[in-house]
Amino acid sequence: VDHLRIQRHDDVLRPTMNQHLCGYFHRYVQVTKPGIIIGNLIATTGGFLLASRGNIDGVLMLATLLGISLVVASGCVINNCIDRDIDSCMQRTRTRVTVTGEMSVLAALAHGIVLGIAGFALLAWYVTVAALIFAVLGFVVYVGIYSLYMKRNSVHGTLVGSLSGAVPPVVGYCAVSGQFDSGATILLLMFCLWQMPHSYAIGIFRYDDYQAAGIPVLPVAQGITKAKHHIVIYIAVYALVTLLLPINGYTGLAFLAVAATTSLWWLYMALKGYQAQTDTVVWARKVFGYSILNITLLSIAMALDYHTIVTLVFN
């Protein structure tokens, strides 16, 4: 009888322990913002393969992707620690573990620091100095300048944040090339410009959240109409900048076709925001959703179409 009681107790306790472990693991994963990590991985891979031009170093690629993922995860965790007060005011973020108390700030901060040390150590050991410098720059801008000050105090916070968001593809590129050349410059500019309409669209359909938290994003601080103007202008300039890769011989005609088609369609979608019958929230969600598809397709295209225009013409 005692044996049966112990067995029943173990059968009840085992699922409870498993649930606890799963919940523990889930908290530590969610606080890193996995969606952002995946997006940055795609961009980093695009930059890496663009610079590799078919001559891929598998170990270097794995180290670069893992290293930048750990660094991005670290920045996201620390950002959650910093933003816990404003996150509690926003419908979208009020269930984050740093807000609900499922994870203490101290535990999250320690988690973020460990991830950062591991990521930077991996990059320092395997990648080039140029790639490491940009990884450090992106982290400092995101955590130190954007999260601690600009996001809360300036309408230009989005612009500053876009710099850190544009770093991963540059890290991937510089990990192979070892230098910050014109190709890396185009990638940095391209991804900076892409983030502006992407972020302003979020600011429009999450207007109430940002207003409640007192975050001076452009739609809240200066109006949705002005934000629409900026979205159109940034997409137009972004479309032109993407063409610099094939024009300068970094990609071929396939990338040119993808860049022209997707960017012009994105611009068309943005211009529809001026129609009188347009539901602004629905429109902004579409602009935001398509922005992700756009940059994903461009990252894939530049990763695969590494033959230069010069090669296509003369060989």
SULPE-V14814 format. One record per pair of residues at least 24 apart in sequence whose C-alpha atoms are under 6 Angstrom apart, sorted by the first residue. I is the first residue (numbers start at 1). J is the second residue. If there is no record, write none. Layout:
# SULPE-V14814
i=[I	I]
j=[J	J]
This chain:
# SULPE-V14814
i=[31	32	32	32	37	43	43	44	44	44	46	46	47	47	47	48	48	49	50	50	50	51	51	53	67	67	67	70	70	71	71	74	74	74	77	78	78	81	86	89	90	127	128	128	130	130	130	131	131	131	138	138	152	155	155	155	162	162	163	166	166	193	197	198	198	201	201	205	205	232	235	239	249	249	250	251	251	251	251	252	252	252	252	255	262]
j=[77	73	76	77	69	169	299	168	169	172	299	303	169	172	173	172	173	303	302	303	306	173	176	306	119	122	123	115	119	116	119	112	115	116	112	109	112	105	213	213	209	175	175	178	174	178	179	171	174	175	164	167	215	216	217	218	192	195	192	191	192	238	231	288	291	284	288	281	284	270	267	263	308	309	308	305	306	307	308	305	307	308	309	301	294]
